[in-house]
Amino acid sequence: MFNDILRQEATQSGINLTDNQIESLKCYYELLIEWNEKMNLTAITEPHDVALKHFCDSILLLSYADIPQNSSLIDVGTGAGFPSIPIKIVRPDIKLCLLDSLNKRLVFLKEVVDKLSLSEVKIVHSRAEDGARKADLREKFDFATSRAVAQLNVLSEYCLPYVKVNGAFIAMKGKYSEEEIANSKNAIKTLGGKIVKVDTYSLIDSSERTIINVKKLSKTDKAYPRTSAKIKSKPL
């Protein structure tokens, strides 16, 4: 049943999935529902909603961001693995890093990675602001992404330090906000980036989405990221 739902939602969203990709996403869905009974991974559990709002929404990032073959991607605050695991299923060439501060979520993701036999996936237990100061993570990725709900100026301080110069931070947001984007420009410039593209679209249930592409133009000053308390109390 889930396979049919997913195929329908993907097709209507303009996404072509292979049979193997559908089987992998089905396995992911089953693990998500199973583990969600033990811990809070997602409030979205109905098959249609998971297929559209988690899987299709995640994969649609690839329609709005040009990610070359064999690129490295870090998902900052990955949670239950969105958008990165669906992206990895569709683009297995991508070298993926899953970063989250809650270890039990990472235990779940480790099982997903193992069950789906996903290769070149690194799982890191860390707060975003701490991980960005580690030599093996700072400015080591072609792309960073996050589907978090924080304001863009805050998200940028968490994510841009992970990105190599000439790489990009791809922020996945809800409804387009001209004010939020305008208010983030100083923060992004301070962190070495520049907004180069903003795409807006709607899912087939009419819910609005925004993808913001921030190019990394120069190295991030070592003063950033600050502590989480400072990021939240005095955003750039």
N, CA, C and O of each residue as an XYZ file, in Angstrom:
944
protein
N       0.833     -1.207      0.000
C       0.000      0.000      0.000
C       0.869      1.258      0.000
O       0.642      2.177     -0.787
N       1.880      1.293      0.902
C       2.711      2.489      0.977
C       3.433      2.726     -0.345
O       3.602      3.872     -0.762
N       3.859      1.656     -1.002
C       4.546      1.801     -2.286
C       3.675      2.550     -3.292
O       4.151      3.443     -3.993
N       2.392      2.176     -3.358
C       1.469      2.823     -4.297
C       1.261      4.286     -3.937
O       1.236      5.154     -4.809
N       1.111      4.551     -2.639
C       0.923      5.936     -2.177
C       2.142      6.778     -2.534
O       2.013      7.881     -3.064
N       3.326      6.246     -2.239
C       4.556      6.983     -2.506
C       4.732      7.241     -3.999
O       5.084      8.346     -4.410
N       4.483      6.210     -4.806
C       4.628      6.373     -6.258
C       3.680      7.463     -6.762
O       4.058      8.291     -7.590
N       2.456      7.453     -6.257
C       1.463      8.451     -6.677
C       1.889      9.859     -6.266
O       1.857     10.785     -7.078
N       2.288     10.017     -5.001
C       2.682     11.337     -4.505
C       3.923     11.834     -5.234
O       4.013     13.016     -5.567
N       4.888     10.938     -5.489
C       6.115     11.325     -6.183
C       5.827     11.739     -7.615
O       6.331     12.759     -8.085
N       5.023     10.958     -8.301
C       4.697     11.262     -9.695
C       4.006     12.616     -9.808
O       4.325     13.419    -10.685
N       3.055     12.857     -8.905
C       2.338     14.137     -8.924
C       3.252     15.302     -8.563
O       2.981     16.445     -8.931
N       4.335     15.013     -7.840
C       5.304     16.050     -7.466
C       6.401     16.210     -8.511
O       7.305     17.027     -8.341
N       6.327     15.431     -9.598
C       7.317     15.514    -10.655
C       8.592     14.751    -10.370
O       9.639     15.052    -10.944
N       8.518     13.758     -9.481
C       9.680     12.961     -9.097
C       9.535     11.551     -9.660
O       8.508     10.902     -9.463
N      10.553     11.087    -10.352
C      10.549      9.723    -10.894
C      11.427      8.828    -10.019
O      12.641      9.017     -9.945
N      10.807      7.859     -9.364
C      11.536      6.948     -8.485
C      11.622      5.566     -9.111
O      10.672      5.100     -9.741
N      12.761      4.915     -8.934
C      12.902      3.536     -9.393
C      12.241      2.603     -8.373
O      11.934      3.002     -7.250
N      12.032      1.357     -8.792
C      11.448      0.373     -7.873
C      12.331      0.176     -6.639
O      11.818      0.040     -5.528
N      13.647      0.160     -6.825
C      14.563     -0.007     -5.697
C      14.497      1.172     -4.730
O      14.556      0.990     -3.514
N      14.376      2.366     -5.271
C      14.261      3.552     -4.414
C      12.958      3.528     -3.618
O      12.937      3.895     -2.443
N      11.885      3.100     -4.253
C      10.595      2.999     -3.561
C      10.676      1.965     -2.440
O      10.154      2.192     -1.348
N      11.327      0.834     -2.703
C      11.487     -0.193     -1.666
C      12.305      0.328     -0.494
O      11.985      0.044      0.660
N      13.357      1.086     -0.778
C      14.186      1.662      0.285
C      13.398      2.667      1.112
O      13.496      2.678      2.339
N      12.625      3.505      0.451
C      11.817      4.492      1.169
C      10.717      3.811      1.993
O      10.364      4.286      3.072
N      10.183      2.708      1.487
C       9.192      1.949      2.246
C       9.823      1.395      3.526
O       9.227      1.478      4.600
N      11.016      0.837      3.411
C      11.720      0.318      4.590
C      11.978      1.436      5.591
O      11.800      1.256      6.796
N      12.394      2.580      5.090
C      12.631      3.757      5.929
C      11.341      4.154      6.651
O      11.352      4.427      7.851
N      10.240      4.183      5.916
C       8.944      4.524      6.518
C       8.587      3.551      7.635
O       8.155      3.968      8.710
N       8.764      2.268      7.385
C       8.420      1.262      8.399
C       9.266      1.413      9.660
O       8.759      1.282     10.774
N      10.557      1.687      9.481
C      11.437      1.914     10.632
C      11.047      3.188     11.375
O      11.074      3.228     12.605
N      10.690      4.213     10.636
C      10.275      5.483     11.237
C       9.052      5.293     12.129
O       9.018      5.792     13.254
N       8.054      4.577     11.632
C       6.823      4.342     12.394
C       7.103      3.449     13.603
O       6.574      3.682     14.690
N       7.933      2.433     13.407
C       8.273      1.522     14.509
C       8.995      2.262     15.636
O       8.633      2.132     16.806
N       9.996      3.021     15.281
C      10.784      3.732     16.288
C      10.026      4.916     16.884
O      10.293      5.324     18.015
N       9.097      5.456     16.134
C       8.329      6.604     16.627
C       7.457      6.230     17.828
O       7.034      7.097     18.593
N       7.197      4.940     17.982
C       6.435      4.484     19.146
C       7.295      4.496     20.407
O       6.771      4.504     21.521
N       8.628      4.498     20.229
C       9.549      4.487     21.364
C      10.109      5.866     21.682
O      10.492      6.137     22.820
N      10.158      6.736     20.681
C      10.696      8.089     20.878
C      10.000      9.043     19.922
O       9.390      8.622     18.940
N      10.096     10.322     20.218
C       9.416     11.325     19.398
C      10.276     11.700     18.201
O      11.143     12.568     18.302
N      10.036     11.043     17.062
C      10.766     11.343     15.838
C       9.983     12.274     14.916
O      10.556     13.164     14.288
N       8.677     12.063     14.841
C       7.850     12.867     13.944
C       6.397     12.842     14.391
O       5.893     11.832     14.883
N       5.740     13.978     14.208
C       4.294     14.040     14.452
C       3.522     13.620     13.202
O       2.313     13.394     13.259
N       4.219     13.517     12.081
C       3.613     13.128     10.809
C       3.798     11.631     10.630
O       4.927     11.161     10.490
N       2.707     10.877     10.633
C       2.815      9.416     10.561
C       1.922      8.777      9.499
O       2.171      7.640      9.098
N       0.892      9.479      9.037
C       0.007      8.899      8.027
C       0.771      8.670      6.721
O       1.568      9.519      6.322
N       0.542      7.542      6.051
C       1.320      7.217      4.846
C       1.364      8.326      3.803
O       2.435      8.638      3.284
N       0.203      8.935      3.483
C       0.180     10.005      2.485
C       1.041     11.179      2.938
O       1.776     11.762      2.142
N       0.946     11.521      4.223
C       1.662     12.685      4.742
C       3.168     12.444      4.778
O       3.950     13.325      4.422
N       3.574     11.247      5.208
C       5.008     10.936      5.218
C       5.557     10.946      3.797
O       6.622     11.508      3.538
N       4.825     10.322      2.880
C       5.272     10.259      1.486
C       5.459     11.651      0.899
O       6.441     11.913      0.204
N       4.511     12.544      1.180
C       4.565     13.881      0.590
C       5.441     14.844      1.393
O       6.374     15.441      0.855
N       5.130     14.990      2.698
C       5.736     16.063      3.496
C       7.136     15.744      4.003
O       7.894     16.655      4.339
N       7.485     14.472      4.062
C       8.848     14.101      4.447
C       9.666     13.654      3.238
O      10.735     14.204      2.975
N       9.169     12.659      2.503
C       9.984     12.070      1.443
C      10.041     12.949      0.197
O      11.129     13.331     -0.234
N       8.898     13.274     -0.383
C       8.905     14.090     -1.599
C       9.485     15.476     -1.339
O      10.266     15.988     -2.141
N       9.106     16.075     -0.230
C       9.612     17.406      0.097
C      11.133     17.393      0.202
O      11.794     18.318     -0.270
N      11.691     16.356      0.815
C      13.149     16.246      0.929
C      13.802     16.099     -0.438
O      14.776     16.785     -0.748
N      13.262     15.202     -1.251
C      13.862     14.912     -2.554
C      13.777     16.112     -3.498
O      14.636     16.291     -4.361
N      12.731     16.939     -3.331
C      12.569     18.097     -4.207
C      13.712     19.095     -4.075
O      13.898     19.929     -4.961
N      14.476     19.031     -2.998
C      15.662     19.887     -2.883
C      16.560     19.721     -4.099
O      17.169     20.684     -4.565
N      16.642     18.485     -4.617
C      17.509     18.203     -5.757
C      17.032     18.886     -7.037
O      17.796     19.028     -7.991
N      15.777     19.305     -7.056
C      15.254     20.011     -8.228
C      15.640     21.490     -8.224
O      15.559     22.161     -9.253
N      16.059     21.993     -7.063
C      16.341     23.421     -6.931
C      17.794     23.726     -6.581
O      18.189     24.890     -6.524
N      18.591     22.683     -6.346
C      20.009     22.876     -6.036
C      20.828     21.959     -6.925
O      20.542     20.767     -7.037
N      21.842     22.519     -7.551
C      22.722     21.744     -8.423
C      23.822     21.122     -7.567
O      24.780     21.796     -7.188
N      23.680     19.843     -7.269
C      24.650     19.132     -6.438
C      25.403     18.155     -7.340
O      24.847     17.129     -7.731
N      26.659     18.458     -7.675
C      27.422     17.598     -8.582
C      27.643     16.199     -8.011
O      27.497     15.972     -6.810
N      27.996     15.274     -8.892
C      28.286     13.900     -8.488
C      29.384     13.876     -7.433
O      30.349     14.637     -7.496
N      29.213     12.978     -6.458
C      30.203     12.717     -5.408
C      30.446     13.901     -4.481
O      31.484     13.973     -3.823
N      29.497     14.827     -4.428
C      29.614     15.943     -3.494
C      29.451     15.457     -2.055
O      28.837     14.422     -1.795
N      30.017     16.232     -1.128
C      29.812     15.949      0.293
C      28.727     16.881      0.831
O      28.671     18.058      0.476
N      27.865     16.336      1.696
C      26.709     17.072      2.225
C      26.562     16.775      3.709
O      26.548     15.611      4.110
N      26.453     17.810      4.526
C      26.156     17.630      5.943
C      24.748     18.130      6.219
O      24.372     19.221      5.791
N      23.978     17.332      6.933
C      22.620     17.682      7.349
C      22.697     18.069      8.819
O      22.864     17.211      9.685
N      22.576     19.365      9.096
C      22.789     19.909     10.436
C      21.468     19.868     11.217
O      20.473     20.474     10.819
N      21.489     19.138     12.339
C      20.257     18.941     13.099
C      19.311     18.052     12.324
O      18.150     18.397     12.106
N      19.819     16.900     11.907
C      19.089     16.044     10.959
C      17.805     15.449     11.524
O      16.905     15.108     10.757
N      17.694     15.315     12.853
C      16.468     14.766     13.435
C      16.232     13.332     13.003
O      17.059     12.458     13.261
N      15.115     13.088     12.351
C      14.778     11.738     11.889
C      15.371     11.434     10.510
O      15.057     10.409      9.905
N      16.242     12.346     10.012
C      16.930     12.086      8.754
C      16.406     12.834      7.554
O      16.629     12.428      6.413
N      15.702     13.941      7.809
C      15.163     14.735      6.694
C      15.898     16.064      6.599
O      16.071     16.747      7.608
N      16.332     16.438      5.402
C      16.041     15.841      4.099
C      17.061     14.792      3.631
O      16.916     14.239      2.541
N      18.082     14.516      4.437
C      19.275     13.846      3.907
C      19.100     12.386      3.508
O      19.644     11.964      2.488
N      18.345     11.595      4.298
C      18.227     10.171      3.957
C      17.462      9.971      2.640
O      17.929      9.205      1.797
N      16.309     10.624      2.425
C      15.669     10.488      1.112
C      16.571     10.953     -0.032
O      16.565     10.349     -1.105
N      17.341     12.012      0.184
C      18.274     12.484     -0.843
C      19.326     11.418     -1.136
O      19.654     11.162     -2.294
N      19.849     10.802     -0.084
C      20.872      9.765     -0.245
C      20.316      8.550     -0.992
O      21.019      7.935     -1.794
N      19.062      8.210     -0.729
C      18.435      7.079     -1.430
C      18.344      7.358     -2.931
O      18.568      6.466     -3.750
N      18.016      8.595     -3.281
C      17.895      8.965     -4.694
C      19.258      9.250     -5.321
O      19.464      8.997     -6.508
N      20.188      9.776     -4.522
C      21.525     10.119     -5.018
C      22.585      9.418     -4.151
O      23.211     10.057     -3.305
N      22.787      8.106     -4.359
C      23.723      7.359     -3.518
C      25.168      7.805     -3.663
O      26.004      7.456     -2.830
N      25.482      8.576     -4.714
C      26.854      9.059     -4.897
C      27.248     10.113     -3.872
O      28.437     10.323     -3.630
N      26.268     10.780     -3.266
C      26.558     11.854     -2.316
C      27.182     11.286     -1.046
O      26.707     10.292     -0.498
N      28.254     11.932     -0.587
C      28.915     11.554      0.668
C      28.220     12.331      1.783
O      28.263     13.561      1.817
N      27.584     11.604      2.689
C      26.653     12.217      3.628
C      27.170     12.217      5.059
O      27.782     11.250      5.513
N      26.917     13.315      5.761
C      27.176     13.390      7.200
C      25.886     13.790      7.894
O      25.280     14.809      7.560
N      25.470     12.985      8.857
C      24.264     13.246      9.648
C      24.700     13.741     11.020
O      25.362     13.014     11.761
N      24.332     14.972     11.362
C      24.740     15.543     12.644
C      23.515     15.891     13.476
O      22.593     16.553     13.000
N      23.518     15.436     14.724
C      22.410     15.749     15.620
C      22.902     15.724     17.064
O      23.865     15.029     17.391
N      22.238     16.482     17.916
C      22.657     16.579     19.319
C      22.034     15.506     20.201
O      22.460     15.319     21.340
N      21.026     14.798     19.686
C      20.328     13.789     20.493
C      20.772     12.400     20.058
O      20.480     11.972     18.942
N      21.471     11.703     20.930
C      22.083     10.435     20.562
C      21.062      9.371     20.167
O      21.322      8.571     19.269
N      19.905      9.353     20.827
C      18.943      8.292     20.511
C      18.393      8.433     19.092
O      18.006      7.437     18.481
N      18.354      9.651     18.563
C      17.972      9.811     17.157
C      19.037      9.184     16.261
O      18.716      8.575     15.241
N      20.282      9.333     16.639
C      21.374      8.788     15.841
C      21.398      7.265     15.888
O      21.820      6.622     14.927
N      20.948      6.683     17.001
C      20.819      5.218     17.076
C      19.789      4.752     16.047
O      19.996      3.755     15.357
N      18.684      5.483     15.955
C      17.671      5.187     14.935
C      18.262      5.319     13.536
O      18.071      4.435     12.701
N      18.970      6.403     13.272
C      19.534      6.628     11.946
C      20.576      5.577     11.585
O      20.704      5.198     10.421
N      21.323      5.106     12.587
C      22.304      4.044     12.341
C      21.595      2.783     11.846
O      22.085      2.102     10.945
N      20.439      2.476     12.441
C      19.695      1.303     11.979
C      19.172      1.511     10.569
O      19.206      0.587      9.757
N      18.686      2.718     10.263
C      18.220      3.013      8.908
C      19.353      2.824      7.904
O      19.181      2.167      6.877
N      20.512      3.405      8.210
C      21.669      3.303      7.316
C      22.072      1.845      7.110
O      22.374      1.430      5.991
N      22.074      1.073      8.194
C      22.453     -0.341      8.093
C      21.425     -1.147      7.314
O      21.791     -1.941      6.447
N      20.146     -0.953      7.610
C      19.092     -1.722      6.942
C      19.037     -1.418      5.442
O      18.742     -2.299      4.634
N      19.322     -0.169      5.080
C      19.258      0.219      3.669
C      20.596      0.041      2.962
O      20.715      0.315      1.768
N      21.615     -0.424      3.713
C      22.965     -0.631      3.155
C      23.485      0.628      2.466
O      24.021      0.570      1.359
N      23.318      1.767      3.141
C      23.797      3.037      2.601
C      25.290      3.185      2.912
O      25.707      3.058      4.063
N      26.082      3.452      1.885
C      27.526      3.600      2.070
C      27.908      5.073      2.132
O      27.140      5.947      1.730
N      29.105      5.330      2.641
C      29.643      6.690      2.772
C      28.668      7.611      3.511
O      28.320      8.694      3.043
N      28.246      7.135      4.681
C      27.411      7.936      5.574
C      28.111      8.014      6.931
O      28.379      6.993      7.564
N      28.400      9.224      7.360
C      29.040      9.466      8.655
C      27.987      9.999      9.607
O      27.227     10.901      9.253
N      27.934      9.447     10.818
C      26.959      9.870     11.823
C      27.712     10.531     12.971
O      28.609      9.929     13.561
N      27.344     11.780     13.288
C      28.081     12.558     14.288
C      27.135     13.035     15.381
O      26.109     13.658     15.110
N      27.504     12.728     16.620
C      26.741     13.184     17.780
C      27.368     14.474     18.289
O      28.437     14.451     18.899
N      26.709     15.593     18.041
C      27.255     16.883     18.450
C      26.192     17.960     18.336
O      25.280     17.871     17.514
N      26.324     18.982     19.176
C      25.550     20.196     18.959
C      26.137     20.893     17.739
O      27.337     20.794     17.485
N      25.306     21.592     16.988
C      25.759     22.207     15.736
C      26.903     23.176     15.966
O      27.873     23.179     15.209
N      26.803     24.001     17.004
C      27.829     25.021     17.248
C      29.145     24.408     17.714
O      30.205     25.002     17.519
N      29.090     23.223     18.329
C      30.317     22.544     18.755
C      30.984     21.824     17.581
O      32.201     21.894     17.407
N      30.174     21.134     16.783
C      30.715     20.399     15.645
C      31.433     21.307     14.667
O      32.436     20.916     14.070
N      30.922     22.525     14.499
C      31.506     23.457     13.528
C      32.873     23.960     13.952
O      33.559     24.620     13.171
N      33.280     23.660     15.178
C      34.617     24.053     15.646
C      35.612     22.901     15.580
O      36.792     23.078     15.882
N      35.143     21.730     15.187
C      36.037     20.576     15.079
C      36.757     20.591     13.730
O      36.153     20.829     12.684
N      38.070     20.328     13.787
C      38.902     20.434     12.577
C      38.447     19.505     11.458
O      38.598     19.831     10.280
N      37.888     18.343     11.818
C      37.485     17.384     10.777
C      36.117     17.691     10.183
O      35.674     17.009      9.260
N      35.444     18.718     10.709
C      34.123     19.087     10.198
C      34.069     20.525      9.662
O      33.326     20.808      8.722
N      34.837     21.410     10.247
C      34.750     22.823      9.870
C      35.240     23.043      8.438
O      36.360     22.675      8.085
N      34.377     23.649      7.626
C      34.662     23.969      6.233
C      35.176     22.760      5.448
O      36.116     22.855      4.659
N      34.522     21.621      5.694
C      34.924     20.369      5.041
C      33.880     19.856      4.042
O      34.101     18.828      3.402
N      32.758     20.549      3.899
C      31.660     20.021      3.086
C      31.342     20.928      1.897
O      31.407     22.154      1.989
N      30.995     20.286      0.778
C      30.565     21.041     -0.398
C      29.221     21.721     -0.141
O      28.965     22.829     -0.614
N      28.370     21.030      0.619
C      27.038     21.556      0.904
C      26.654     21.273      2.344
O      27.028     20.249      2.915
N      25.905     22.193      2.918
C      25.222     21.956      4.196
C      23.752     22.229      3.968
O      23.383     23.093      3.172
N      22.917     21.485      4.671
C      21.485     21.747      4.580
C      20.853     21.582      5.946
O      21.419     20.951      6.838
N      19.678     22.154      6.096
C      18.925     22.009      7.337
C      17.460     22.305      7.041
O      17.127     23.192      6.256
N      16.600     21.532      7.696
C      15.163     21.756      7.552
C      14.602     22.263      8.879
O      13.425     22.071      9.183
N      15.467     22.914      9.665
C      15.061     23.389     10.989
C      14.151     24.609     10.871
O      14.063     25.242      9.819
N      13.477     24.922     11.976
C      12.495     26.010     11.949
C      13.075     27.350     12.392
O      12.360     28.351     12.398
N      14.353     27.392     12.764
C      14.974     28.637     13.223
C      14.992     29.674     12.103
O      14.931     29.337     10.921
N      15.078     30.938     12.502
C      15.207     32.021     11.530
C      16.494     31.849     10.726
O      17.459     31.257     11.210
N      16.506     32.365      9.503
C      17.609     32.138      8.581
C      18.931     32.704      9.108
O      19.981     32.101      8.892
N      18.898     33.850      9.794
C      20.149     34.402     10.316
C      20.752     33.491     11.382
O      21.973     33.381     11.489
N      19.898     32.840     12.169
C      20.358     31.894     13.187
C      20.854     30.609     12.526
O      21.936     30.119     12.849
N      20.071     30.071     11.611
C      20.456     28.846     10.898
C      21.790     29.009     10.181
O      22.606     28.088     10.155
N      22.005     30.172      9.607
C      23.236     30.415      8.855
C      24.465     30.335      9.753
O      25.507     29.836      9.329
N      24.356     30.822     10.987
C      25.499     30.748     11.894
C      25.787     29.314     12.308
O      26.941     28.954     12.543
N      24.763     28.507     12.397
C      24.962     27.091     12.708
C      25.556     26.321     11.525
O      26.358     25.407     11.719
N      25.165     26.688     10.301
C      25.468     25.846      9.135
C      26.625     26.307      8.264
O      27.408     25.474      7.809
N      26.762     27.609      8.015
C      27.788     28.076      7.090
C      29.215     27.718      7.506
O      30.052     27.503      6.628
N      29.535     27.643      8.802
C      30.909     27.251      9.166
C      31.323     25.855      8.691
O      32.516     25.556      8.631
N      30.369     25.009      8.358
C      30.691     23.660      7.863
C      31.050     23.658      6.379
O      31.622     22.686      5.887
N      30.724     24.724      5.665
C      30.793     24.722      4.207
C      32.148     25.227      3.705
O      32.675     26.223      4.201
N      32.701     24.524      2.716
C      33.929     24.963      2.055
C      33.673     26.266      1.290
O      32.540     26.559      0.908
N      34.732     27.037      1.074
C      34.625     28.184      0.176
C      34.237     27.674     -1.217
O      34.792     26.695     -1.715
N      33.282     28.356     -1.821
C      32.666     28.008     -3.115
C      31.615     26.906     -2.992
O      31.009     26.517     -3.991
N      31.393     26.402     -1.786
C      30.277     25.497     -1.545
C      29.017     26.289     -1.251
O      28.957     27.489     -1.522
N      28.009     25.628     -0.698
C      26.739     26.320     -0.452
C      25.991     25.738      0.736
O      26.057     24.541      1.016
N      25.283     26.613      1.422
C      24.310     26.236      2.444
C      22.935     26.330      1.809
O      22.544     27.384      1.307
N      22.200     25.222      1.834
C      20.864     25.186      1.238
C      19.843     25.063      2.367
O      19.699     24.008      2.986
N      19.147     26.153      2.616
C      18.174     26.186      3.709
C      16.797     25.830      3.178
O      16.340     26.393      2.183
N      16.134     24.884      3.851
C      14.772     24.498      3.488
C      13.813     25.123      4.494
O      13.853     24.810      5.684
N      12.960     25.999      4.009
C      12.059     26.739      4.883
C      10.607     26.529      4.429
O      10.336     25.936      3.385
N       9.705     27.029      5.241
C       8.287     26.968      4.900
C       7.906     28.131      3.995
O       8.572     28.391      2.992
N       6.854     28.814      4.346
C       6.348     29.914      3.531
C       7.387     31.009      3.360
O       8.073     31.372      4.315
N       7.504     31.531      2.159
C       8.470     32.583      1.838
C       8.235     33.820      2.686
O       7.103     34.283      2.827
N       9.318     34.355      3.250
C       9.246     35.588      4.028
C      10.322     36.539      3.548
O      11.506     36.330      3.816
N       9.920     37.576      2.845
C      10.871     38.576      2.350
C      11.591     39.244      3.516
O      12.779     39.553      3.428
N      10.862     39.466      4.606
C      11.455     40.117      5.775
C      12.541     39.243      6.400
O      13.612     39.737      6.753
N      12.261     37.924      6.539
C      13.253     37.018      7.129
C      14.518     36.982      6.283
O      15.626     37.005      6.819
N      14.359     36.926      4.975
C      15.525     36.871      4.094
C      16.309     38.180      4.156
O      17.539     38.164      4.200
N      15.604     39.314      4.161
C      16.280     40.615      4.253
C      17.035     40.739      5.578
O      18.140     41.280      5.621
N      16.434     40.237      6.651
C      17.053     40.338      7.968
C      18.257     39.406      8.142
O      19.016     39.539      9.102
N      18.424     38.479      7.222
C      19.520     37.518      7.335
C      20.762     37.934      6.549
O      21.826     37.339      6.718
N      20.638     38.937      5.702
C      21.732     39.255      4.776
C      22.999     39.697      5.496
O      24.097     39.325      5.081
N      22.875     40.473      6.553
C      24.056     40.909      7.299
C      24.752     39.720      7.950
O      25.978     39.618      7.920
N      23.957     38.814      8.545
C      24.527     37.621      9.185
C      25.260     36.770      8.163
O      26.375     36.312      8.413
N      24.639     36.559      7.019
C      25.234     35.713      5.987
C      26.523     36.332      5.461
O      27.502     35.621      5.235
N      26.537     37.639      5.266
C      27.757     38.327      4.811
C      28.860     38.207      5.854
O      30.013     37.949      5.509
N      28.515     38.391      7.129
C      29.485     38.284      8.220
C      30.116     36.899      8.266
O      31.288     36.756      8.615
N      29.338     35.882      7.913
C      29.796     34.487      7.962
C      30.505     34.042      6.685
O      30.960     32.902      6.589
N      30.598     34.944      5.704
C      31.316     34.642      4.473
C      30.452     34.197      3.319
O      30.961     33.669      2.330
N      29.143     34.402      3.427
C      28.242     33.911      2.393
C      27.456     35.002      1.691
O      27.544     36.178      2.043
N      26.684     34.593      0.690
C      25.806     35.495     -0.043
C      24.636     34.700     -0.601
O      24.828     33.629     -1.176
N      23.431     35.217     -0.433
C      22.262     34.564     -1.019
C      22.318     34.736     -2.532
O      22.364     35.858     -3.035
N      22.315     33.615     -3.256
C      22.405     33.681     -4.718
C      21.112     33.228     -5.399
O      20.923     33.473     -6.591
N      20.231     32.577     -4.661
C      19.019     32.062     -5.292
C      17.967     31.768     -4.231
O      18.274     31.196     -3.184
N      16.738     32.157     -4.502
C      15.607     31.832     -3.628
C      14.505     31.244     -4.504
O      14.011     31.904     -5.418
N      14.125     30.013     -4.221
C      13.055     29.348     -4.975
C      11.861     29.106     -4.067
O      12.014     28.685     -2.921
N      10.685     29.371     -4.583
C       9.457     29.077     -3.851
C       8.609     28.116     -4.674
O       8.578     28.194     -5.902
N       7.935     27.225     -3.998
C       7.060     26.262     -4.667
C       6.044     25.753     -3.663
O       6.155     26.014     -2.465
N       5.064     25.033     -4.150
C       4.043     24.444     -3.287
C       4.016     22.945     -3.490
O       4.156     22.459     -4.612
N       3.837     22.209     -2.400
C       3.585     20.782     -2.511
C       2.177     20.586     -3.063
O       1.404     21.539     -3.161
N       1.849     19.357     -3.420
C       0.546     19.134     -4.062
C      -0.619     19.308     -3.097
O      -1.775     19.322     -3.520
N      -0.324     19.445     -1.778
C      -1.391     19.761     -0.822
C      -1.502     21.267     -0.602
O      -2.213     21.724      0.293
N      -0.781     22.041     -1.442
C      -0.771     23.514     -1.439
C       0.064     24.130     -0.318
O       0.088     25.353     -0.184
N       0.741     23.327      0.483
C       1.617     23.899      1.503
C       2.843     24.513      0.835
O       3.437     23.921     -0.066
N       3.210     25.703      1.290
C       4.251     26.480      0.628
C       5.639     26.150      1.167
O       5.811     25.875      2.355
N       6.617     26.181      0.278
C       8.002     25.870      0.622
C       8.945     26.899     -0.008
O       8.645     27.487     -1.047
N      10.089     27.101      0.646
C      11.120     28.007      0.143
C      12.473     27.323      0.291
O      12.775     26.761      1.343
N      13.289     27.369     -0.763
C      14.656     26.870     -0.705
C      15.587     28.040     -0.997
O      15.492     28.687     -2.041
N      16.496     28.297     -0.044
C      17.411     29.436     -0.139
C      18.820     28.912     -0.328
O      19.324     28.157      0.503
N      19.455     29.309     -1.413
C      20.810     28.868     -1.743
C      21.792     29.973     -1.366
O      21.774     31.062     -1.940
N      22.647     29.673     -0.394
C      23.630     30.639      0.107
C      25.023     30.162     -0.301
O      25.485     29.131      0.188
N      25.691     30.884     -1.176
C      27.038     30.495     -1.608
C      28.067     30.966     -0.590
O      27.969     32.072     -0.058
N      29.047     30.120     -0.326
C      30.141     30.466      0.589
C      31.248     31.137     -0.231
O      31.892     30.493     -1.059
N      31.460     32.421      0.005
C      32.423     33.196     -0.774
C      33.785     33.299     -0.109
O      34.800     33.432     -0.793
N      33.818     33.240      1.213
C      35.079     33.361      1.935
C      34.995     32.572      3.235
O      33.906     32.209      3.681
N      36.143     32.313      3.835
C      36.182     31.547      5.075
C      35.409     32.259      6.181
O      35.371     33.488      6.241
N      34.799     31.471      7.046
C      34.085     32.022      8.195
C      35.082     32.382      9.290
O      35.946     31.580      9.646
N      34.954     33.591      9.817
C      35.822     34.032     10.900
C      35.761     33.047     12.066
O      34.701     32.498     12.368
N      36.902     32.828     12.715
C      36.982     31.852     13.800
C      36.101     32.210     15.002
O      35.875     31.378     15.881
N      35.616     33.427     15.033
C      34.725     33.839     16.127
C      33.357     33.159     16.035
O      32.585     33.174     16.994
N      33.067     32.573     14.894
C      31.755     31.946     14.666
C      31.904     30.455     14.381
O      32.893     30.036     13.781
N      30.934     29.654     14.805
C      29.725     30.046     15.520
C      29.998     30.360     16.996
O      30.915     29.813     17.608
N      29.187     31.242     17.535
C      29.251     31.552     18.958
C      28.530     30.449     19.739
O      28.083     29.461     19.157
N      28.423     30.620     21.036
C      27.658     29.655     21.831
C      26.186     29.743     21.442
O      25.730     30.763     20.926
N      25.459     28.678     21.690
C      24.037     28.649     21.352
C      23.275     29.768     22.058
O      22.375     30.374     21.476
N      23.636     30.040     23.310
C      22.952     31.099     24.073
C      23.120     32.444     23.392
O      22.167     33.217     23.292
N      24.346     32.733     22.917
C      24.600     34.015     22.251
C      23.931     34.073     20.890
O      23.419     35.120     20.494
N      23.930     32.947     20.160
C      23.284     32.917     18.848
C      21.802     33.262     18.985
O      21.244     34.008     18.180
N      21.182     32.707     20.016
C      19.740     32.911     20.200
C      19.413     34.287     20.793
O      18.433     34.919     20.398
N      20.244     34.750     21.751
C      19.935     36.016     22.439
C      20.354     37.238     21.624
O      19.723     38.292     21.701
N      21.431     37.087     20.838
C      21.916     38.216     20.021
C      22.224     37.726     18.604
O      23.386     37.668     18.203
N      21.186     37.375     17.851
C      21.417     36.909     16.480
C      22.098     37.968     15.631
O      21.876     39.166     15.803
N      22.929     37.501     14.711
C      23.657     38.431     13.830
C      22.697     39.246     12.966
O      23.136     40.075     12.169
